[in-house]
Amino acid sequence: MDIPPNDRPPEGQPALRTPSGVGVVDKAAAILDALEAGPTSLAQLVSATGIARPTLHRLASALVHHRLVGRDLQGRYVLGTRLSELASAAGEDRLTSAAGPVLSRLRDATGESSQLFRRQADARVCVSSAERPVGLRDTIPVGTRLSMKAGSAAQVLLAWEDNERLVEGLNGSVFTPTVLAAVRRRGWAQSLGEREPGVASVSAPVRGPSGRVIAAMSISGPIERLTRQPGRVHAETVMRHAHHLTELIRTTAAPAPAR
């Protein structure tokens, strides 16, 4: 791809490294590489990448639009939240394959249906579940999309988000900032009739190898059985199984030892 004269790096600026031959992709990759070091101003990006300022500004704006790049409170460029979502999705097969047996053990330990939810855009999706075999139960088939505005799993998936997404997620939500602060402090969430009247739930975070929350493990069932304080009864058990799944993911993600 030919670079227009006005878009060429100024004299003395470094050239793009190991180009692929697709100029716009090489430049976008160079911007992301430069942001790995932390928040960076436009001038610093120009210096680090050697991309002419007008071109870099256009590319950075496009990357911000797609959430591959973000802006901090000082207006500096930072790596965007979409990158974390994509990294999490890359481990989804590993997550769901490991989740099945853990959810079955959680169901057996609590006597309630158990589920694993991942966030996808503005919804949460059930990616694995283990149903209570008999009696009154809360049935959530795999693939079900539920709101991020209500329910203990939604609380967990939102509680550890960055400030911008936290504020956005709270708009129209049943729960409040105080509720999410409590979730972060104690490490679990509960809900009573938030998603559906008469249904209670308890959820805890599942984390990826980087420590980021990538899923919410839950149990759900009728309030009459879980009581009006389901967290007091079941939080420790749900947290223990969520931690076990976290450790399984970290173990399978670890590189094999050299031979």
ZAFIDO-338324 format. One record per atom (N, C-alpha, C): residue in three letters; x, y, z. Coordinates in pm, whole numbers, padded with zeros to 5 digits, always signed. Layout:
ALAXYZ ...
END
This chain:
MET+00085-00119+00000 MET+00000+00000+00000 MET+00088+00123+00000 ASP+00069+00215-00097 ASP+00146+00339-00102 ASP+00100+00433+00007 ILE+00195+00502+00071 ILE+00163+00598+00176 ILE+00164+00738+00115 PRO+00054+00811+00126 PRO+00052+00947+00073 PRO+00164+01028+00135 PRO+00219+01126+00059 PRO+00332+01205+00109 PRO+00304+01266+00246 ASN+00183+01318+00269 ASN+00155+01383+00397 ASN+00143+01286+00513 ASP+00132+01154+00482 ASP+00115+01055+00587 ASP+00244+00984+00623 ARG+00355+01020+00551 ARG+00481+00953+00580 ARG+00538+01004+00711 PRO+00611+00916+00785 PRO+00670+00960+00910 PRO+00766+01075+00891 PRO+00773+01166+00987 PRO+00869+01275+00978 PRO+01011+01221+00975 GLU+01102+01304+00927 GLU+01242+01266+00923 GLU+01289+01229+01063 GLY+01365+01121+01073 GLY+01419+01083+01202 GLY+01330+00991+01282 GLN+01205+00969+01239 GLN+01116+00881+01314 GLN+01141+00737+01271 PRO+01125+00640+01361 PRO+01149+00500+01325 PRO+01044+00447+01230 ALA+01081+00354+01149 ALA+00985+00292+01057 ALA+00909+00181+01130 LEU+00797+00142+01073 LEU+00721+00032+01131 LEU+00803-00096+01124 ARG+00796-00178+01229 ARG+00876-00300+01235 ARG+00802-00417+01170 THR+00877-00505+01112 THR+00828-00629+01051 THR+00692-00612+00983 PRO+00686-00531+00878 PRO+00557-00508+00812 PRO+00503-00634+00747 SER+00370-00644+00744 SER+00305-00758+00680 SER+00277-00732+00534 GLY+00286-00606+00494 GLY+00251-00568+00359 GLY+00113-00505+00349 VAL+00035-00510+00458 VAL-00095-00444+00464 VAL-00078-00326+00558 GLY-00056-00211+00498 GLY-00012-00095+00575 GLY-00101-00056+00691 VAL-00233-00051+00668 VAL-00322-00003+00774 VAL-00322-00099+00892 VAL-00311-00231+00864 VAL-00305-00328+00974 VAL-00174-00316+01050 ASP-00065-00297+00978 ASP+00065-00279+01043 ASP+00064-00158+01136 LYS+00003-00051+01091 LYS-00001+00071+01172 LYS-00089+00050+01297 ALA-00204-00015+01278 ALA-00290-00041+01393 ALA-00218-00129+01495 ALA-00145-00230+01446 ALA-00071-00318+01536 ALA+00038-00241+01610 ALA+00103-00148+01539 ALA+00207-00067+01603 ALA+00149+00019+01715 ILE+00029+00073+01694 ILE-00036+00153+01798 ILE-00066+00067+01920 LEU-00120-00052+01898 LEU-00152-00141+02009 LEU-00026-00183+02082 ASP+00081-00211+02008 ASP+00208-00247+02071 ASP+00258-00134+02160 ALA+00246-00011+02111 ALA+00295+00104+02189 ALA+00214+00123+02316 LEU+00085+00091+02312 LEU-00002+00110+02429 LEU+00019+00003+02535 GLU+00091-00102+02501 GLU+00116-00207+02599 GLU+00192-00153+02720 ALA+00269-00048+02699 ALA+00348+00011+02808 ALA+00264+00094+02904 GLY+00139+00126+02866 GLY+00055+00205+02954 GLY-00005+00326+02884 PRO-00078+00411+02958 PRO-00143+00529+02898 PRO-00043+00615+02822 THR-00083+00659+02702 THR+00010+00726+02611 THR-00061+00840+02540 SER+00005+00955+02532 SER-00053+01069+02460 SER-00036+01051+02311 LEU-00106+01134+02234 LEU-00094+01128+02088 LEU+00049+01155+02045 ALA+00112+01254+02106 ALA+00251+01287+02069 ALA+00344+01171+02100 GLN+00322+01105+02212 GLN+00405+00990+02247 GLN+00384+00874+02150 LEU+00259+00857+02104 LEU+00233+00752+02006 LEU+00303+00781+01875 VAL+00302+00907+01834 VAL+00372+00945+01711 VAL+00520+00910+01723 SER+00578+00944+01838 SER+00720+00917+01860 SER+00749+00767+01865 ALA+00661+00692+01930 ALA+00686+00548+01947 ALA+00667+00469+01820 THR+00574+00511+01735 THR+00540+00431+01617 THR+00602+00484+01488 GLY+00634+00613+01485 GLY+00681+00671+01360 GLY+00572+00699+01260 ILE+00447+00685+01300 ILE+00333+00714+01212 ILE+00306+00863+01216 ALA+00283+00922+01098 ALA+00254+01065+01091 ALA+00131+01099+01175 ARG+00134+01215+01239 ARG+00029+01253+01333 ARG-00112+01247+01275 PRO-00137+01301+01153 PRO-00274+01295+01100 PRO-00324+01151+01081 THR-00235+01065+01030 THR-00273+00925+01010 THR-00296+00856+01143 LEU-00208+00881+01237 LEU-00222+00816+01367 LEU-00351+00859+01436 HIS-00385+00986+01426 HIS-00508+01035+01490 HIS-00630+00966+01429 ARG-00632+00950+01296 ARG-00744+00884+01231 ARG-00754+00738+01273 LEU-00639+00668+01275 LEU-00640+00528+01313 LEU-00679+00509+01459 ALA-00625+00594+01546 ALA-00658+00583+01688 ALA-00806+00607+01712 SER-00863+00704+01640 SER-01006+00731+01655 SER-01089+00611+01611 ALA-01048+00547+01501 ALA-01119+00428+01454 ALA-01106+00314+01555 LEU-00988+00298+01615 LEU-00968+00193+01715 LEU-01050+00220+01841 VAL-01064+00348+01876 VAL-01150+00384+01990 VAL-01295+00349+01959 HIS-01338+00377+01836 HIS-01476+00347+01795 HIS-01507+00198+01814 HIS-01408+00113+01784 HIS-01428-00032+01794 HIS-01386-00086+01930 ARG-01354+00003+02024 ARG-01318-00032+02162 ARG-01191-00115+02173 LEU-01109-00114+02066 LEU-00978-00177+02075 LEU-00880-00085+02146 VAL-00911+00042+02148 VAL-00836+00145+02220 VAL-00936+00227+02299 GLY-00895+00275+02416 GLY-00980+00360+02498 GLY-00909+00488+02535 ARG-00975+00570+02614 ARG-00915+00695+02665 ARG-00931+00698+02816 ASP-00826+00741+02887 ASP-00838+00752+03032 ASP-00889+00891+03070 LEU-00896+00919+03199 LEU-00954+01045+03245 LEU-00872+01165+03201 GLN-00744+01145+03173 GLN-00659+01254+03124 GLN-00659+01264+02971 GLY-00739+01183+02905 GLY-00748+01187+02760 GLY-00640+01107+02690 ARG-00555+01036+02766 ARG-00451+00956+02704 ARG-00509+00827+02648 TYR-00441+00772+02549 TYR-00486+00648+02488 TYR-00442+00528+02574 VAL-00530+00430+02585 VAL-00502+00306+02659 VAL-00558+00189+02579 LEU-00513+00070+02611 LEU-00570-00048+02547 LEU-00717-00059+02583 GLY-00800-00096+02485 GLY-00944-00096+02503 GLY-00998-00223+02565 THR-01119-00212+02619 THR-01182-00325+02687 THR-01215-00440+02590 ARG-01231-00409+02463 ARG-01264-00514+02366 ARG-01153-00619+02359 LEU-01028-00578+02381 LEU-00917-00672+02375 LEU-00929-00776+02486 SER-00972-00733+02604 SER-00992-00827+02714 SER-01104-00924+02683 GLU-01211-00873+02621 GLU-01323-00960+02584 GLU-01279-01065+02483 LEU-01199-01023+02385 LEU-01151-01117+02284 LEU-01057-01220+02345 ALA-00972-01175+02438 ALA-00882-01268+02504 ALA-00961-01370+02586 SER-01068-01323+02651 SER-01152-01414+02728 SER-01221-01514+02636 ALA-01272-01464+02523 ALA-01342-01552+02430 ALA-01249-01658+02373 ALA-01119-01624+02361 ALA-01024-01722+02309 ALA-01015-01843+02399 GLY-01044-01825+02528 GLY-01039-01937+02621 GLY-01175-01997+02649 GLU-01277-01961+02570 GLU-01414-02006+02600 GLU-01428-02157+02592 ASP-01368-02222+02492 ASP-01380-02367+02481 ASP-01320-02434+02604 ARG-01205-02384+02648 ARG-01141-02438+02767 ARG-01229-02417+02890 LEU-01293-02303+02896 LEU-01381-02271+03009 LEU-01501-02364+03012 THR-01572-02376+02901 THR-01694-02455+02900 THR-01666-02604+02918 SER-01555-02654+02863 SER-01525-02796+02880 SER-01491-02828+03025 ALA-01426-02734+03093 ALA-01392-02757+03234 ALA-01511-02734+03325 ALA-01608-02654+03280 ALA-01718-02613+03368 ALA-01817-02724+03398 GLY-01844-02812+03301 GLY-01949-02912+03318 GLY-01939-02993+03446 PRO-01826-03060+03471 PRO-01815-03140+03594 PRO-01824-03055+03721 VAL-01770-02933+03716 VAL-01773-02846+03834 VAL-01917-02805+03864 LEU-01994-02771+03761 LEU-02133-02734+03782 LEU-02215-02852+03835 SER-02184-02972+03789 SER-02255-03089+03840 SER-02228-03108+03989 ARG-02103-03089+04029 ARG-02071-03102+04172 ARG-02136-02991+04253 LEU-02144-02870+04197 LEU-02210-02760+04267 LEU-02359-02789+04283 ARG-02422-02841+04179 ARG-02563-02879+04187 ARG-02584-02983+04296 ASP-02498-03082+04300 ASP-02514-03188+04399 ASP-02490-03137+04541 ALA-02397-03041+04555 ALA-02364-02989+04687 ALA-02474-02899+04742 THR-02544-02828+04654 THR-02646-02733+04699 THR-02788-02783+04680 GLY-02807-02880+04592 GLY-02941-02927+04559 GLY-03015-02834+04465 GLU-02944-02738+04405 GLU-03008-02641+04315 GLU-02944-02645+04177 SER-03019-02600+04076 SER-02966-02589+03941 SER-02848-02492+03940 SER-02746-02525+03861 SER-02627-02439+03855 SER-02602-02399+03710 GLN-02543-02282+03693 GLN-02518-02227+03560 GLN-02384-02153+03555 LEU-02335-02138+03435 LEU-02218-02053+03410 LEU-02256-01951+03305 PHE-02235-01823+03335 PHE-02271-01715+03244 PHE-02146-01639+03199 ARG-02146-01602+03071 ARG-02045-01512+03016 ARG-02116-01389+02961 ARG-02048-01277+02967 ARG-02106-01156+02909 ARG-02077-01152+02760 GLN-02180-01119+02683 GLN-02165-01094+02540 GLN-02239-00965+02509 ALA-02161-00861+02482 ALA-02216-00726+02457 ALA-02304-00684+02574 ASP-02431-00657+02549 ASP-02519-00607+02653 ASP-02604-00716+02717 ALA-02566-00841+02700 ALA-02641-00952+02759 ALA-02545-01048+02827 ARG-02601-01137+02907 ARG-02522-01247+02961 ARG-02582-01377+02906 VAL-02494-01468+02870 VAL-02535-01591+02804 VAL-02498-01711+02889 CYS-02591-01803+02905 CYS-02563-01928+02976 CYS-02482-02018+02883 VAL-02358-02050+02922 VAL-02271-02130+02837 VAL-02256-02274+02888 SER-02304-02299+03010 SER-02302-02435+03063 SER-02399-02440+03181 SER-02460-02557+03205 SER-02554-02567+03316 SER-02567-02710+03362 ALA-02616-02726+03484 ALA-02647-02858+03540 ALA-02780-02844+03613 GLU-02883-02908+03559 GLU-03018-02890+03612 GLU-03043-02979+03735 ARG-03119-02928+03828 ARG-03172-03010+03938 ARG-03260-03117+03875 PRO-03240-03244+03909 PRO-03311-03351+03837 PRO-03460-03361+03868 VAL-03500-03326+03990 VAL-03640-03342+04027 VAL-03687-03220+04104 GLY-03819-03204+04114 GLY-03877-03099+04194 GLY-03877-02964+04124 LEU-03926-02863+04193 LEU-03932-02728+04139 LEU-03792-02674+04116 ARG-03766-02623+03997 ARG-03632-02576+03965 ARG-03638-02460+03869 ASP-03529-02386+03863 ASP-03515-02274+03770 ASP-03436-02325+03649 THR-03503-02344+03538 THR-03440-02402+03419 THR-03390-02292+03327 ILE-03258-02293+03300 ILE-03196-02196+03208 ILE-03113-02275+03108 PRO-03167-02306+02990 PRO-03093-02385+02892 PRO-02967-02314+02843 VAL-02868-02392+02804 VAL-02747-02336+02745 VAL-02784-02255+02621 GLY-02726-02138+02608 GLY-02756-02048+02497 GLY-02857-01940+02532 THR-02922-01951+02647 THR-03020-01850+02689 THR-02950-01716+02712 ARG-03007-01610+02655 ARG-02955-01475+02675 ARG-03043-01403+02778 LEU-02980-01350+02881 LEU-03052-01280+02986 LEU-02997-01139+03002 SER-03074-01057+03070 SER-03038-00916+03086 SER-02916-00898+03176 MET-02839-00794+03147 MET-02730-00754+03236 MET-02779-00652+03338 LYS-02909-00628+03344 LYS-02964-00527+03434 LYS-03022-00586+03561 ALA-03024-00718+03575 ALA-03084-00781+03693 ALA-03024-00919+03712 GLY-03022-00964+03837 GLY-02975-01098+03869 GLY-02835-01097+03927 SER-02806-01198+04010 SER-02675-01201+04077 SER-02560-01223+03979 ALA-02581-01300+03872 ALA-02474-01320+03773 ALA-02441-01188+03702 ALA-02543-01108+03672 ALA-02519-00978+03611 ALA-02439-00889+03706 GLN-02471-00894+03835 GLN-02396-00816+03933 GLN-02248-00853+03930 VAL-02220-00983+03929 VAL-02081-01030+03929 VAL-02009-00988+03801 LEU-02074-01003+03687 LEU-02010-00970+03559 LEU-01985-00821+03544 LEU-02060-00738+03616 LEU-02044-00593+03607 LEU-01956-00536+03717 ALA-01953-00599+03832 ALA-01891-00540+03951 ALA-01744-00504+03932 TRP-01670-00583+03854 TRP-01526-00559+03840 TRP-01492-00492+03706 GLU-01591-00437+03637 GLU-01563-00367+03512 GLU-01494-00233+03539 ASP-01434-00175+03434 ASP-01375-00043+03451 ASP-01486+00060+03474 ASN-01446+00177+03520 ASN-01544+00276+03566 ASN-01643+00315+03457 GLU-01596+00333+03334 GLU-01685+00376+03226 GLU-01794+00272+03200 ARG-01757+00145+03192 ARG-01855+00040+03165 ARG-01942+00014+03288 LEU-01886+00040+03406 LEU-01965+00024+03528 LEU-02079+00124+03531 VAL-02046+00250+03502 VAL-02149+00354+03501 VAL-02253+00325+03394 GLU-02208+00285+03276 GLU-02300+00253+03167 GLU-02390+00135+03204 GLY-02332+00033+03268 GLY-02408-00085+03303 GLY-02511-00061+03411 LEU-02485+00035+03499 LEU-02579+00066+03606 LEU-02702+00140+03557 ASN-02693+00201+03439 ASN-02807+00276+03385 ASN-02924+00181+03357 GLY-03031+00198+03433 GLY-03149+00114+03415 GLY-03144-00018+03490 SER-03039-00040+03569 SER-03027-00166+03641 SER-03114-00169+03766 VAL-03152-00290+03806 VAL-03224-00309+03930 VAL-03134-00283+04050 PHE-03007-00322+04039 PHE-02913-00306+04149 PHE-02845-00169+04144 THR-02777-00132+04252 THR-02720+00001+04269 THR-02568-00008+04283 PRO-02498+00107+04277 PRO-02353+00106+04302 PRO-02318+00048+04438 THR-02401+00073+04539 THR-02376+00018+04672 THR-02378-00134+04671 VAL-02472-00191+04597 VAL-02481-00336+04586 VAL-02354-00392+04521 LEU-02307-00328+04413 LEU-02187-00377+04344 LEU-02063-00361+04431 ALA-02058-00255+04510 ALA-01944-00237+04602 ALA-01941-00352+04703 ALA-02058-00394+04750 ALA-02065-00507+04843 ALA-02022-00637+04775 VAL-02058-00653+04648 VAL-02016-00772+04572 VAL-01864-00779+04563 ARG-01801-00667+04531 ARG-01654-00666+04522 ARG-01590-00694+04657 ARG-01649-00642+04763 ARG-01590-00658+04896 ARG-01596-00802+04945 ARG-01710-00869+04925 ARG-01726-01003+04983 ARG-01699-01114+04883 GLY-01700-01082+04752 GLY-01666-01180+04650 GLY-01782-01264+04601 TRP-01905-01226+04629 TRP-02022-01299+04578 TRP-02141-01205+04571 ALA-02246-01249+04497 ALA-02368-01169+04481 ALA-02488-01258+04504 GLN-02598-01195+04543 GLN-02725-01266+04556 GLN-02836-01180+04499 SER-02945-01245+04461 SER-03061-01170+04413 SER-03187-01240+04460 LEU-03290-01160+04481 LEU-03422-01210+04523 LEU-03526-01152+04429 GLY-03571-01232+04335 GLY-03674-01187+04243 GLY-03633-01076+04149 GLU-03504-01054+04129 GLU-03459-00948+04038 GLU-03490-00983+03893 ARG-03451-01103+03852 ARG-03470-01145+03713 ARG-03611-01196+03690 GLU-03663-01270+03787 GLU-03795-01330+03774 GLU-03857-01342+03913 PRO-03983-01302+03929 PRO-04047-01310+04060 PRO-04042-01451+04117 GLY-04007-01460+04246 GLY-04004-01588+04313 GLY-03876-01666+04299 VAL-03780-01615+04220 VAL-03655-01687+04197 VAL-03541-01616+04270 ALA-03460-01693+04342 ALA-03341-01641+04409 ALA-03217-01702+04345 SER-03104-01635+04361 SER-02980-01688+04305 SER-02860-01638+04385 VAL-02750-01710+04371 VAL-02621-01673+04430 VAL-02516-01694+04323 SER-02425-01599+04307 SER-02322-01608+04203 SER-02186-01566+04257 ALA-02081-01619+04195 ALA-01944-01583+04228 ALA-01862-01575+04100 PRO-01755-01497+04101 PRO-01677-01477+03979 PRO-01583-01593+03947 VAL-01569-01618+03818 VAL-01466-01708+03766 VAL-01366-01620+03692 ARG-01240-01637+03721 ARG-01137-01549+03664 ARG-01047-01625+03566 GLY-00997-01550+03467 GLY-00905-01605+03371 GLY-00763-01600+03423 PRO-00667-01646+03343 PRO-00527-01649+03386 PRO-00473-01512+03426 SER-00526-01404+03368 SER-00479-01270+03402 SER-00541-01216+03530 GLY-00641-01286+03584 GLY-00712-01238+03702 GLY-00841-01166+03670 ARG-00866-01142+03544 ARG-00989-01072+03505 ARG-01110-01165+03518 VAL-01223-01110+03561 VAL-01347-01186+03570 VAL-01396-01218+03429 ILE-01410-01347+03397 ILE-01451-01387+03263 ILE-01587-01456+03263 ALA-01637-01491+03380 ALA-01766-01561+03387 ALA-01821-01551+03528 ALA-01948-01585+03541 ALA-02013-01590+03671 ALA-02073-01729+03690 MET-02038-01794+03800 MET-02097-01923+03834 MET-02213-01900+03929 SER-02326-01965+03903 SER-02448-01936+03979 SER-02522-02062+04017 ILE-02602-02049+04123 ILE-02711-02143+04149 ILE-02839-02062+04155 SER-02951-02124+04120 SER-03078-02052+04123 SER-03190-02149+04153 GLY-03296-02095+04214 GLY-03411-02177+04248 GLY-03515-02093+04319 PRO-03623-02154+04364 PRO-03730-02078+04429 PRO-03686-02018+04562 ILE-03734-01896+04588 ILE-03698-01829+04712 ILE-03739-01913+04833 GLU-03851-01982+04823 GLU-03897-02063+04936 GLU-03793-02165+04979 ARG-03712-02214+04886 ARG-03612-02315+04920 ARG-03475-02251+04949 LEU-03438-02149+04871 LEU-03309-02085+04894 LEU-03312-01987+05011 THR-03430-01950+05055 THR-03456-01854+05163 THR-03433-01712+05113 ARG-03466-01614+05197 ARG-03448-01474+05161 ARG-03306-01425+05189 GLN-03220-01514+05235 GLN-03079-01483+05250 GLN-02998-01597+05189 PRO-03011-01614+05058 PRO-02945-01729+04993 PRO-02794-01725+05002 GLY-02737-01603+05006 GLY-02592-01593+05017 GLY-02541-01649+05148 ARG-02614-01627+05256 ARG-02571-01679+05385 ARG-02566-01831+05382 VAL-02658-01892+05308 VAL-02666-02038+05304 VAL-02567-02098+05204 HIS-02552-02035+05087 HIS-02482-02101+04977 HIS-02357-02029+04925 ALA-02328-01905+04968 ALA-02218-01829+04908 ALA-02085-01902+04919 GLU-02055-01958+05033 GLU-01926-02025+05051 GLU-01909-02140+04953 THR-02016-02217+04933 THR-02009-02331+04841 THR-01993-02285+04697 VAL-02069-02182+04657 VAL-02058-02131+04520 VAL-01919-02073+04496 MET-01868-01998+04592 MET-01734-01939+04578 MET-01628-02048+04566 ARG-01641-02153+04643 ARG-01541-02260+04640 ARG-01538-02327+04503 HIS-01654-02352+04446 HIS-01658-02416+04314 HIS-01612-02320+04204 ALA-01646-02191+04216 ALA-01598-02092+04118 ALA-01446-02081+04124 HIS-01390-02084+04244 HIS-01244-02079+04258 HIS-01180-02204+04197 HIS-01245-02319+04215 HIS-01191-02443+04157 HIS-01188-02434+04005 LEU-01294-02379+03945 LEU-01295-02364+03799 LEU-01187-02266+03755 THR-01169-02158+03831 THR-01062-02063+03801 THR-00926-02132+03798 GLU-00901-02217+03897 GLU-00773-02288+03904 GLU-00757-02386+03788 LEU-00866-02451+03748 LEU-00859-02541+03633 LEU-00822-02466+03506 ILE-00880-02348+03487 ILE-00851-02268+03368 ILE-00705-02223+03368 ARG-00658-02180+03483 ARG-00519-02135+03492 ARG-00422-02249+03465 THR-00456-02367+03514 THR-00369-02483+03494 THR-00363-02523+03348 THR-00480-02527+03282 THR-00481-02566+03141 THR-00423-02459+03051 ALA-00421-02333+03098 ALA-00367-02224+03017 ALA-00217-02213+03030 ALA-00160-02275+03134 ALA-00016-02265+03156 ALA+00060-02337+03047 PRO+00173-02280+02998 PRO+00250-02346+02894 PRO+00311-02476+02946 ALA+00318-02572+02857 ALA+00377-02701+02895 ALA+00526-02684+02923 PRO+00580-02756+03022 PRO+00723-02742+03052 PRO+00809-02791+02935 ALA+00921-02723+02917 ALA+01015-02760+02810 ALA+01075-02896+02838 ARG+01096-02972+02732 ARG+01157-03105+02747 ARG+01299-03104+02694 
END
